[in-house]
């Protein structure tokens, strides 16, 4: 139970906060370090290194954030996902990951980039029939209406 709690991002952030305060208190009061060494350290650049580097390392280690580990083994056969902005960035990466897991992926992107995005996703998909694409420009209302009509005519299953 304690290990589950410690793996949560919120608990890691709290541990980072409290540990940085403890480091600051210990270093400011020179409880651990003898006074003559503390005077030399605090008057140099070493003080910054001795305080900030451990705090940064704690923050990276504790507050890293969790990752959903079951996503790598999830089978998405029979599920359909509609992805806007699929020509690049996070939309394209999402299409890749969903296609690898067997999902049917329908891409929506500007017509200039759509065929390239469809071909890229078809290279990683289990079945090329699971990838479809429709031209869509979200800045143009006529394009949205035409895309919806085309989608409804072709995908009306």
N, C-alpha and C positions, 0 to 999 in steps of 0.2 A: 504494500500500500504506500509506503514512504517513497519507494523508488518510482512508482507511478506519479506521485505528486511532484517529485523533483524533476521529472521529465517534462512537465508542463511549462510552456513559455512564461506564464505569469509568475510561477514559483522561481524560475531562473532569473527573471528580472528583479524580483524582491531579494533574492540571495545576492545578486550583483550589487544592488543598492546598499544592503546592510554590510557586505564585505568591504565596499569602498569606504563606508563611514568608519568601520573598525580600523582599516588601514590608516585613514586620516587621523583618527584619535591616537592610535599607537605611535604614529610618526610625530604628531604634534606634541605629545606629552613625553616623548622619549622614554617610555616605560621599558622597552626592550633594549634600546640602544643607550650605552653610557653617554653622559653629557658631553664629554670632550669630543667624542666621535660625532655626536649629533650636531654640535656647533660647526664642525668642519663640513659635514654633509649638507646641512641646511644652507650654508653660505656658498655652495657650489651648484653647478648644473646637475650634479648627481641627484640632488633632492627631487628634481622634476622627473628624472628617469626612474628613481626608486618608488615614486608615488604613482605617476601616470601610466607607466608601462604595465605594472601589475593590474591596475584598474581596467585598462583597455583589454588585457588578456582575460580577466574575469568576465568582462562584458561579452567578449566573443565566445567564451566557453559556456557561460550560464545562459545568456539571453539569445542564443542562436536561433531559437524558434524550432518548432517541431515539423516533421514531415510525415505525411500520410503514407505509411509504408505499404499498405495493401494495394495501392494504385498499380504497382508493378506486376501484380498477379491477378488483377481483376479481369474477368472475361466479359466483354461488352457485346457479344454476339446478339443480334436481333434488336439492338437499340439504335436509334437514329439521333444524331446531334446536328443542329444548325449552327454554323459558325460565321459570324460577320467579321469583316476585316481579316479574312483568311489568306490574303496575299502576302502577308509578312508579319513579323513580330510575334506577339503572343498568340494571335489567332492562328497563324501557320503552325507554330509549335504545338498548340492544343490539337489541331487537326492531325498532326503526325502522331501524337501519343494516343489519341482516340482510335485512329486507324490501325495502329499496331495491335490494339487490343480487340480488334474485330468489329468495331462499331461501324455503322453506316454514317458517313460524314457528308454533309451537304454544305458546300462552301459558298459564301457570298462575298464578292469582292468587285472592285472596279474592273471593267472589261479589259483594260490594258494589261492587268496582271493576273487575270483569272486562269487562263490556259496554263501558264507556267506553274501556278499554285496547284492546279488539279494534277498536272503531270508529276510534280514533286511529291504530292501525297500518294499518288498511285504507285510510286516506287517503293513505298514502305508498307502499303496496305496488304492484307492477306488476300483479298479479292478485289480486283479493279472495278467490279460492278458496284462496290460499296461506296464509291466516290462520285459525287455529282457537283456541279457548280452552276451558279446563276450570276449574271452581271448585276451589280447593285452599287449605286452611288448614293450614300445616305445624305449627301448635301442637296440632292435633286429629288423633289417630290414626285415628278413624273417617272423618274427611274425607279423609285420605290414602288409605285403603283404597277409599272410594267413588270417588275421583278416578281411581285406578289401574284399577279395574274399568270405569269409564266410558270411559277412554282405550283400554283394551285392546279393548273391544267396538267402538268407533268407528274406531279406527286400526289394526285388525288386517290390514294389507295386506302 
